[in-house]
């Protein structure tokens, strides 16, 4: 069986960024130069989405560096996966907060989407990060609106109203 591999500029670029042990705007000038060189040599076909205002979502980002690369490449949306980041042992709140701060500092137009929530406490933490969109599963959304104290308080109001009406 023969395999034919076609390595695109995006695939090379992704591999390049994955091999940076730590990445930040203020360091690694040789990487930044290579990065600019790669970005400046996209073909017209590769530049088509941003030039034609086609909205794009770079999904399954698990790190700040991936999100920054996607934003610099012109992604409309960058999706970070909260629970999957945590599954790897990383602090998802820190990664998303850092990403949002970098986007703000450098005026990136990309919007941050956070998904992959498994519990309401993760959503509570995510609301503090500065992300633009949270994709919340229906079961967690239902949990967010329910509280036992709300239920008992509403029942108390109903009971008091009923008692009031009986006395009128």
N, C-alpha and C positions, 0 to 999 in steps of 0.2 A: 504494500500500500504506500502510495506517495502522498506526501503532504506538501502543499504549497503555502508558504508564508508570505503574506504581504505586510510589510512593516510600514505603517503610515507615519507621517510626521508627528501626529498626535500620540501614537503609541511610543515613539522614541522620546517625545517630550515627557510623557507620563513616566517612562522608565527613568529618565534623567532626574525628574523631581523626586521619585521614590528613593533614590540613592543619596539624597541629602540627609545627613544624620540629624541636623538641626538647621532650620532655615529662617533667616530674618533679613529684613531690608538692609539693615546697617552692617551686615557682615558678609563674608564670602564674595568678594568682588569678582573673582574669576567665575564663580557660578552665575552671578547676576549678569555678567557680560555674555556668557554663553546663553543664558536664558533670554536676554534681549535679542541676541542673534537668531535664536530659534523662532521667537515670536515675530521677528521682522521679515521672515522669509516664507510666510504662509502663501500658498497659491491663491489665486482669485476664488477658486472653488471653496477653499478652506475659510476664506474671509466672508463668503456669501451670507451666512446667517446674521452676522452683526451689521453688514452693510445694508441688508434688506429688512432690518428690524424684525428678524425671525426670533421669537422668544425661545431661549434654550434653558435647560435645567441640567446642570452637572450633578448627577446623583451619586449616592453611596460614598460621599466624602467621609473620611474617618479622622481627619487631622486638619489643623489650621493651615498647614502648607498646601494641602490639596485644595482647600477652599480658596486660598489666595491665588493660586495658579489658575483656578477656574475663573475667578473674578478678573484677573489680569488678561485672560484669554477672551473676555467679553461675555461670559455667561450671564443670562438674565437672572437666573436663580442658581443658588448653590445649596444642595441638600446635605445636611449632616445627620447622621443616624445615631441618636442619643444612646439607646440601650446597647447597640453593637459596639460603640466606642467604649462604654463601660465594661462590656464583656471582655474586652482586650486588657482591662485593668487600668484604663486611663480615666481621668476625671473629665467627664463629658461637659459639665458645667464650665470648667476652666477653658476647655478647648473652644466651646461656642462663644463664651464671653470674650476671649482673646481674639477670635475671628471677627466678632462684631466690632470690637474696638479698632482693629486694624482696618476694617472696611470704613469705619467712620473717620479715622485719622487720614486715610489716603483717598477719601472721597470716591470709593468704589460704588458704582451704580448697582451692582449685583445685590439681590435680596437673599437673605439667609432663610432657608426653610429647615425646620427641625422635624424629624420623624422618628419612628422606632421607639415609641414610648410603651412601657409595660405596666407602669403604675402611676397613680396620681401625683405622688411625691416628686417624680421626675418632671412632670408638667409644671408643678409649682416652682421647682428650681429653674426650669427652662424659661419661665416668664420673666426671670430676672436677668437674662443674658443679653438682651438687646436684639435678639433674632426678630425677623419681620413676620414670619409665618410659622405656626405650629400645626402639624397635621396630627390630630388627636383621634384615636379610634373611638367608635361610638360607645363601647362599653365603658371606657374611661371618662368620656364626656358625661355619660349618665351618672357615674360615680361623683363627678365634680359638682353636679347640681344638688345632690342628695346629702343631707346631714340629719342625723337623728334628732338633734335639738331643734332644727327647723320644723320637722314633722310634729314634734310634741308642742312646740309653740303655736303652730297653726291650729292644732287640735284644741289647745287651751283657748285661743281666740274664738273658735267656733262654739265651744262649750259656754263661754261667758256671754256670747251673743244670744245663744239659745236661752240661757237663764234670764238675760235681760228682757227678751221678748215675752217670756212667761210672766214677768212681773208687770208688764204693760197692759 
